Amino acid sequence: MLANYLIGLREGLEAALVVGILVAYVVKVGRPDVLPRLWLGVSAAVVLSLGIGALLTFGAYGLTFQAQELIGGGLSIVAVGFVTWMVFWMARTARSLKGELESGLDRALAGGAWAIVALGFLSVGREGIETALFVWATVQSTGGGATPMIGALLGILSAVAIGVAIHRGVMAIDLRRFFTVTGYFLVVVAAGVLAYGVGDLQEAGVLPGRASLAFDVSAAIPPTSPVGTLLQGLVGFTPAPSWLQLTAWLVYLIVVVPLVVRATRRRGPRRPSPSAPASPSLVHRTAGASE
């Protein structure tokens, strides 16, 4: 539940910040008349994300076991790719996020009503689709159930509340540190989802070596025990992984973690000027985004 809560919180907060920047800029340039179009695009993105989540949850019913394992394994690996790209994207573009969104909105304002709808849709749709896919993959890796979905929903609701509080100036958080810490956590979760996806593909017969176990600690840490459930929910722990699953997990972490560290350090901290006090508003708190 905690892993899905943090996924929902991070993705939801990113979407809330994006919407807040767009709304603030529309008001700033004196075009509140386009706000209904912007909200139409945002609403369409939310509906699409919910639809994809429902399709992933209920679409596999009636398929053969092999087909379910094949779809589950393939989508798990796709989800890992999405979340890994998202972590690097935020590390690379956090400083220029506000400027990029405002430039896009300027072009949309010149393009007419449907351009505004499209901007709202695309700005939120990416986070929504990533959330739906990755939450589904983590739920599958932990054996399903309603608890992980509740965790993701609570995370999204918390993100909305935090986004509103930041926008109203009643709350200020270090967004750079928040996205950095949650980025590292999501990389660890993604490694577990990758191992689960590899296991599914082995069950489907696409990949070999399912019977060749690297270790088996099921007796010491049963999957249904409190400790096993906690580890499974947090990092996708598998008590009896195959050698291929273990190799995929290790290689992913060995390759991705140093790259995330490098991307984060390359971005570097941005210290505010002593003569310019930091504003608590949403526009000036978007992970150090420049004007």
C-alpha positions in Angstrom: 0.0 0.0 0.0 2.8 2.4 0.9 4.5 2.0 -2.5 1.3 2.7 -4.4 0.6 5.6 -2.1 3.9 7.2 -3.0 3.4 6.5 -6.7 0.0 8.2 -6.5 1.5 11.1 -4.5 4.4 11.7 -6.8 2.5 11.5 -10.1 -0.5 13.3 -8.7 1.6 16.1 -7.3 3.5 16.4 -10.6 0.1 16.7 -12.4 -1.2 19.2 -9.9 1.9 21.4 -10.3 1.6 21.3 -14.0 -2.1 22.3 -13.9 -1.3 25.0 -11.3 1.4 26.5 -13.5 -1.0 26.6 -16.5 -3.9 28.1 -14.5 -1.7 30.7 -12.9 -0.2 31.7 -16.3 -3.6 31.9 -17.9 -4.7 34.3 -15.2 -1.4 36.2 -15.3 -1.8 37.0 -19.0 -5.4 38.0 -18.6 -7.1 35.1 -20.4 -9.4 33.5 -17.8 -11.9 32.9 -20.6 -9.8 29.9 -21.8 -9.9 28.2 -18.4 -13.0 26.1 -19.2 -11.1 24.7 -22.3 -8.1 23.9 -20.2 -10.2 22.1 -17.6 -11.9 20.2 -20.4 -8.5 18.8 -21.5 -7.5 18.0 -18.0 -10.9 16.2 -17.4 -10.5 14.2 -20.6 -7.0 13.1 -19.5 -8.4 11.9 -16.2 -11.2 9.9 -17.9 -8.7 8.3 -20.2 -6.4 7.3 -17.4 -9.3 5.8 -15.4 -10.4 3.9 -18.6 -6.9 2.5 -19.1 -6.8 1.4 -15.5 -10.2 -0.3 -15.8 -9.1 -2.0 -19.1 -5.9 -3.3 -17.5 -7.8 -4.6 -14.5 -10.7 -6.3 -16.2 -9.5 -6.8 -19.7 -7.6 -10.0 -19.1 -10.5 -12.0 -17.8 -11.4 -15.0 -19.9 -7.9 -15.2 -21.4 -5.8 -18.4 -21.1 -3.2 -18.5 -18.3 -0.4 -18.2 -20.8 -2.0 -15.2 -22.4 -2.5 -13.5 -19.1 1.1 -14.1 -18.1 2.3 -12.8 -21.4 0.3 -9.7 -21.2 1.2 -9.2 -17.5 4.9 -9.6 -18.1 5.0 -7.4 -21.2 3.0 -4.6 -19.6 5.1 -4.8 -16.4 8.3 -4.2 -18.5 6.5 -1.4 -20.3 5.6 0.2 -17.0 9.2 0.0 -15.8 10.3 1.8 -19.0 7.7 4.5 -18.4 8.6 5.2 -14.8 12.3 5.1 -15.5 11.9 7.6 -18.3 9.7 9.8 -16.0 12.4 9.8 -13.3 15.0 10.9 -15.8 12.7 13.5 -17.4 12.0 15.2 -14.1 15.7 15.2 -13.2 16.5 16.8 -16.6 13.7 19.3 -17.0 12.7 20.4 -13.5 14.5 23.7 -13.8 12.9 24.6 -17.1 9.5 23.0 -16.5 7.7 26.3 -15.9 9.2 28.0 -18.9 8.4 25.1 -21.2 4.7 25.0 -20.0 4.3 28.7 -20.4 5.8 28.6 -24.0 3.4 25.8 -24.9 0.5 27.7 -23.5 1.5 30.8 -25.5 1.4 28.7 -28.7 -1.9 27.1 -27.6 -3.5 30.5 -27.0 -2.5 31.5 -30.6 -3.8 28.2 -31.9 -7.4 28.4 -30.7 -9.8 26.5 -28.5 -8.8 23.0 -29.4 -5.1 23.8 -28.9 -5.9 24.7 -25.3 -7.9 21.5 -24.8 -5.0 19.5 -26.3 -2.4 21.2 -24.0 -4.4 20.4 -20.9 -5.0 16.8 -22.1 -1.3 16.2 -22.9 0.0 17.9 -19.8 -2.0 15.7 -17.5 -2.5 12.6 -19.6 1.1 11.5 -19.5 1.2 11.4 -15.7 -2.2 9.7 -15.6 -1.3 6.9 -18.0 2.0 6.3 -16.3 0.2 6.1 -12.9 -2.4 3.7 -14.2 0.1 1.4 -15.8 2.7 1.4 -13.0 0.1 1.0 -10.2 -1.5 -1.9 -12.1 2.0 -3.5 -12.5 2.8 -3.1 -8.8 -0.7 -4.5 -7.8 -0.1 -7.5 -10.0 3.4 -8.1 -8.6 1.9 -8.1 -5.0 -0.8 -10.5 -5.8 -3.7 -8.1 -6.4 -6.3 -7.0 -3.9 -8.0 -3.7 -3.1 -5.5 -2.4 -0.6 -2.8 -1.3 -3.2 -5.5 0.5 -5.2 -6.7 2.3 -2.1 -3.1 3.4 -1.4 -2.8 4.9 -4.9 -6.1 6.7 -4.5 -5.1 8.1 -1.1 -1.8 9.3 -2.7 -3.5 11.1 -5.5 -6.0 12.8 -3.1 -3.1 13.8 -0.9 -1.3 15.2 -4.0 -4.4 17.3 -4.9 -4.6 18.7 -1.4 -0.9 19.6 -1.4 -1.1 21.1 -4.8 -4.1 23.3 -3.7 -2.2 24.3 -0.5 0.9 25.3 -2.5 -1.1 27.2 -5.0 -2.9 29.2 -2.3 0.4 30.0 -0.6 -0.4 28.2 2.7 2.2 25.4 2.2 5.7 25.3 0.9 7.8 22.1 0.3 11.2 21.5 -1.2 10.0 20.0 -4.4 13.4 19.3 -5.8 14.2 17.1 -2.8 10.8 15.5 -2.9 11.1 14.4 -6.5 14.7 13.3 -6.0 13.9 11.1 -3.0 10.7 9.6 -4.5 12.7 9.1 -7.8 15.2 6.8 -6.0 12.3 5.0 -4.3 10.5 4.4 -7.6 13.7 3.1 -9.2 13.8 0.4 -6.5 10.1 -0.4 -6.9 10.6 -0.6 -10.7 13.4 -3.1 -10.2 11.0 -5.4 -8.4 8.3 -4.9 -11.1 10.9 -5.8 -13.7 11.8 -9.0 -11.9 8.1 -9.8 -11.6 7.6 -9.1 -15.4 10.5 -11.4 -16.2 8.9 -14.1 -14.1 5.6 -13.7 -15.9 7.3 -14.1 -19.3 9.1 -17.2 -18.0 5.7 -18.6 -16.9 4.3 -17.9 -20.4 7.2 -19.8 -21.9 8.7 -16.7 -23.7 11.8 -16.7 -21.5 13.7 -19.8 -20.2 14.9 -20.7 -16.8 11.8 -20.5 -14.5 12.7 -23.7 -12.7 16.3 -22.5 -12.0 16.0 -20.7 -8.7 18.7 -18.4 -7.4 17.5 -18.9 -3.8 14.3 -19.8 -1.9 13.6 -18.2 1.4 9.9 -19.0 1.3 10.2 -21.0 4.6 11.9 -18.1 6.4 9.8 -15.3 4.8 6.5 -16.7 3.6 4.9 -14.5 0.9 1.7 -14.2 2.9 3.5 -13.3 6.2 3.4 -9.7 7.4 7.1 -9.3 6.6 6.8 -10.9 3.2 3.7 -8.8 2.4 5.5 -5.6 3.5 8.6 -6.3 1.4 6.5 -7.4 -1.5 4.5 -4.2 -1.4 7.5 -1.9 -0.9 10.1 -3.3 -3.2 8.5 -6.2 -5.1 10.4 -8.8 -3.0 10.2 -12.3 -4.4 11.1 -15.1 -2.0 12.0 -17.6 -4.7 13.3 -15.7 -7.8 14.9 -17.4 -10.8 18.4 -16.6 -11.8 17.1 -14.6 -14.7 14.8 -12.5 -12.4 17.6 -11.9 -10.0 20.0 -10.9 -12.8 17.4 -8.5 -14.3 16.8 -6.9 -10.9 20.6 -6.4 -10.2 21.4 -5.2 -13.7 18.6 -2.7 -13.6 19.7 -1.2 -10.3 23.4 -1.3 -11.2 22.8 0.6 -14.5 19.9 3.0 -13.5 20.9 4.2 -10.0 24.3 5.7 -11.0 22.6 7.4 -14.0 19.9 8.9 -11.7 22.6 10.1 -9.3 24.5 11.7 -12.2 21.4 13.3 -13.7 20.4 14.7 -10.2 23.9 16.1 -9.6 24.1 17.6 -13.1 21.0 19.5 -12.4 22.5 20.8 -9.2 20.8 22.8 -6.5 19.7 26.3 -7.3 20.2 28.8 -4.4 18.0 31.8 -4.3 19.5 35.2 -4.4 19.8 36.9 -1.0 18.1 40.0 -2.4 15.2 38.1 -3.8 13.2 36.2 -1.1 11.6 33.0 -2.2 7.9 33.2 -3.0 5.6 30.5 -1.5 3.4 30.5 -4.6 3.0 27.5 -6.8 4.6 29.2 -9.8 7.9 29.9 -8.0 8.0 26.5 -6.2 8.0 24.2 -9.2 11.3 22.4 -8.5 13.3 25.5 -9.0 11.8 26.4 -12.3 13.2 29.6 -13.8 11.1 32.5 -15.1 
